[in-house]
Amino acid sequence: DALTANTTGNRNVSVGYQALKENTTASYNTAVGYDSLRENTTGAQHTALGDSALLNNTTGNYNTAIGQGSMVTATTSSANVGVGTNSLYDLTTGTYNTGLGFAAGSAVTTGHYNIYIGGNSGASAAANTANSNIGIGQNSLYNNTSGGNNVAVGHYAMTANTTGIQNVVMGTNAGDAITSASNTVAVGFAALGALTTG
C-alpha cells in the first residue's frame, strides 16, 4: 500500500506499510517505516524515518522527522527537525522548530523558531504555543506554554515556567521554580531557585 495514490509525484522513496500512501503530486520525499508520511498529499522534500513519523502531514514541506511518532500530528508545518521518539509530537502548524531527544519539544503545537534539546525538554502535557525559546538539558522549559524568548540551559532549567518571557538561565535547576517571571538572568547551580513570579 505504499505510494498507492501517487499520480505525478517523482523521486520519492517509500518503504513500509502505507508509507506515503496518500501522496499524489509531491516529490523528493523519503518515508521509511509503518505509516510514515501516510497522509501526505502535496508536501515535498520530507525525510520521515520511523513508525508513524510525520503520519498526518498533508501539505507541509521541508520537515525531517526521525524516530517513532516524531511529528505525528503535524499537518501543514514546514521546516521542522525532530529527532527522537515522540519529538515534536503535538506539532500541528508550527514552523522552524527543532526537537532533539526523547519527546523533545513534544508539547509545541503552533509555535515557531523553538529549539529543544534533551529528553523531555519542552514536553509538558499542556499545549505550547510559544515562540523563540531555547531549552537545552533534560526537562528544561518542561512546562512552558506561552512564554517566549527564553534561554534555559541545564537539567531542569526553568522547568516550571509557563508564561515567563525573556529570561536567561544557565545551570542545573537554575530558575526551576519560575512560572511567570520575566527579564531575569540566573547563572549557576539552582540559581534563583526560589523565584517564581518576579
N, C-alpha and C positions, 0 to 999 in steps of 0.2 A: 504493500500500500504506500510505499514511498513515492513522492512526486507524481501521484496519480492524476492530479488536476492540471499539471503543467501544460501550458499551451505554447508560449513563445519565450519563456524564461530560458536562459542558457548559462553554461558554465557553473552549474550547481552540483554540489556533491551531497548525496543523501544516503545515510547508512543507518538502518534501524527501522523498526515497525512504525509506520505513519510519520516518519521524519519528512518534513517539508510536504506533507500530504496535500495541503490546500494551495500550494504555490501555483500561480498562473503565469505571470509575466516577469516576476522578479529574477534577477540574475546575480551571479557571484556570491552565492550563499553556500556555506558548509554546515551541514547538520549531521551530527553523529550521536545516536542514542535514541531510545524509545521516546516517541512523541516530541523530539526536539524540533523546534520551529514548525510544529504541526499546523498551526492556523495561519502561518504567513501566506499572504497573497501577492502583495507587490513590494514588500520591504526588501531592500537589496543590501548586499555586502555585509552579511552577518556571519559570525562564527559561533555555532552553538554545539558544545560538546558535553553530553551528559543527559541522563534521563530527564525529560521534560524541560530541558534548558530552552528558554525563550518560547515556550509552548504556545502562549496566547498572542504573540506578536503578530500584527496584521500588516501594518504599513510603515512601521518604524524602520530606520536604516542605521547601518554602521555600528551595530552592537556586537560585543564579544561576551559570551556567557559560557563559562567553563565550570562544570560541577552540577550535580543533581539538583534540580529545582532553581538553578540560577536564573533570575529574571523571569520566573514562570508566569507572572501576572502582567508583565509589560505588554502593552498593546500598540501604542504609537510612539513609544520612547525611541530616542535616537542617540547615538554617540556615547553609549554607556559601556563600562567594562565591569563585569562581575566574575570573580574567580574564587571558587569555593562553594561547597554545598550550601544552598539557600542564600547565596549572596544576592543582594538587591532583590530579594524575593517578592516584596509587595510593590515594587515599582510599577507605575501604570503609564504616566506620560512624562515623567521627569527626563531631563537630558543632561549629558556631560557629567554623569556620576561615576565614581569608581568605588567598588567594594571588593576588598581583597581579604579573604579569610572566611572561616565558617560563619554564615549568617551576617557577614559584614554588610552594613547598610540595608539590612533586610526590611527595616521599617520605612525607608524612604518611599514615598508614593509619587508626589508631583514636584518634588524639589529638584533643583538644578545645581551643578557645579560643586557637589559634595565629594569628599574623599574620606572613606572609612577603611582603615587597615587594622586588622586584628580580629580575633574571634569575638563575635557579638558586639563589635563596635557599631554604634548606631542601630541597634537591633531591637529596640523596645517593642512591646506589643501594641503601643499606640501609633497611629499613623504619623509619619514625619513629613511635613511639607516644607521644611526649612531649606534655605539656600546657602551655599558658600561656606560650609563647615569642613574642618579637617579634624578627624579623630584618629589618632594612632595609638594602638595599645588595646589589650583586651578590655572590653566593656567601656571604652572611652565614649563619652557622649551617648551612653546607652539609652537614656530616657528622653532624649531631645525630640521635641515635637514641632516647634515653630521658631526656636531661637536660631538666628543666623549669624554668619561671620565670626564663628568661634574657632579657636585652635586649641585642641586638647591633646597633649602628648604624654603618654604614660598609662600603665594599667589603672583602670577605674578613674581616670582623669575626667572630671566634670560628669561623672556617671549619672547624677541625679538631675542634671539640667533639663528643663523642659522649654522655657521661653526666654532665658537669658541670652543677650546678644553681645557681640564684640568683646569677648573675653579671650585671654591667652593664659593657659595654664600648662605647666610642664613639670612632670614628676609623678611617680606612683601615688595615687589617691589625691593628687592636687585638685583642689576645688571640688572634691567629691560630694559635698553637701549642697553646692549651689543649685538652686532651682530656677530662679528668675533674676539673679544679679547680673548686672551688665557693666561693661567697661572696666573690668578688673584684670590685673596681672598677678599671677602666682607662680613662683618657681621654687621647686624643692619638694621633698617627700612630704605628703599631706599638707602642703602649703594652703593656707586659707581653708583648712578643713572644717571650720565651724560656720563659715559664711554661707548664708542661704539666699537672702534677697537684697543684699546691699546695693 
